[in-house]
Amino acid sequence: MSHPIEFFFDLVSPYSYLASEKIEELAQRNNRELIWKPFLLGGLFKALDAPPAPGLLPYKKPHLFKDLVRLAKFHGIPFNTPSEFPRLTVKPLRALLGLPKEELPEAVHRLYRAYWVEDRDISDSAVLEDLVGVETVEKTGNPEIKKALIEATDEAVKRGLFGAPSFLVGEELFFGHDRMDLLDAHLKGNSEKAVPRLFPPRLLISNGVIRVMTSRFFQKDG
């Protein structure tokens, strides 16, 4: 039995928004089930004791949105730089987790476009009620819904995620919207041709310490 594609995302992640506009077609093309997995990116970073997202660094943030505008235009995806970034996404993520699975994809699209196209404050209860309904928003205060978001984020940590968007096919992890072509190749059985078994080392400079990093995310066992 073929593994489904598990799509891990947070609404605060603009690159996850871009991925959300393409992932359904990719899944359909490869005849794979797509499972939408909302989780709290900030909670993941905290659990990993990771530094703030690179896009929030003051010297990188201006380029971030230039890059996003270019990417969105290249892929034909609507995008407008929001007036506020980042926004709190705890409540909208809880709202998503309170919805039936069959309603989740459309709700994700509505929330993403509200934030990244229409510049609406999806953390505001009135805006959220307009997008997903009053009853759904009221559920976000329920203990079981709060627990669901904690558990979703814990799952992301336990399964080796370190950012969003992330895609899991069984135990194979693909990180980033720019790895979707590699995900596609993997699903078609061409992953060995698509990437080398081991990427060349890269240098990571953190707190003045230089480390040599390698990436094995697409390497098969054996």
SULDAHU-V457800 format. One record per helix or strand of 2 or more residues. SS is the DSSP state (a for helix, b for strand). FROM is the first residue (numbers start at 1). LEN is the number of residues. Records with the same first field share a line. If there is no record, write none. Layout:
SS->FROM-LEN / FROM-LEN
This chain:
b->5-5 / 34-5 / 166-4 / 172-4 / 202-5 / 209-5
a->14-7 / 23-7 / 41-7 / 54-3 / 58-18 / 90-8 / 101-16 / 125-8 / 134-6 / 143-16 / 177-11 / 191-4
